[in-house]
Amino acid sequence: QVQLLESGGDLVQAGGSLRLSCAASGFAFSTETMGWYRQAPGMQRELVATISGDGRTYYLDSVKGRFTISRVNAENTLYLQMNSLAPEDTAVYYCSVEFFYDGVQFGRGTQVTVSS
């Protein structure tokens, strides 16, 4: 059974930093594309960043240069380092895994709130 457990969300002031973590289990972590999505109140869930099994990355334009996605395959853990946070980054952040046949699955999310 796929399990994705996010942690690290918090209340932080604008300009601050947070590191989100996602502990994964129930699948072959090292070979799957992992990602982070976010959903702000009243908004659709949006893709923030992805990292493939071989380390190729993708970033939403608005987070390029501020956020860094990484993974430690030996620990089945995904990270999102977020720097220079802004109020518009406030959202619930979800860890994701993308399966070729079964689509994208999500964790339960962790709240990030950035105060101005």
PEDA-V78598 format. One record per pair of residues at least 24 apart in sequence whose ideal C-beta (glycine too) atoms are under 7 Angstrom apart, sorted by the first residue. I is the first residue (numbers start at 1). GAP is how many residues later the second one is. Records with the same first field share a line. If there is no record, write none. Layout:
# PEDA-V78598
I: GAP  GAP
This chain:
# PEDA-V78598
1: 25
2: 24  25  95  103
4: 91  93  102  103
5: 102
6: 87  88  89  101  102  103  104
7: 103
8: 102
9: 84  101  102  103
11: 102  104
12: 73  102
13: 102
14: 71  72  73  100  101  102
15: 69  70
16: 69
17: 65  66  68
18: 64  67  94
19: 60  62
20: 59  60  73  90
21: 56  58
22: 55  56  73  85
23: 53  54
24: 52  54  73
25: 51
27: 70
29: 44  47
30: 43
32: 65  66  67
33: 65
34: 37  44  62  63
35: 61  63
36: 33  44  57  58  59  60
37: 57  59  69
38: 53  54  55  56
39: 52  53
40: 50  51
49: 31
85: 29
86: 28
87: 27  29
89: 25
90: 24
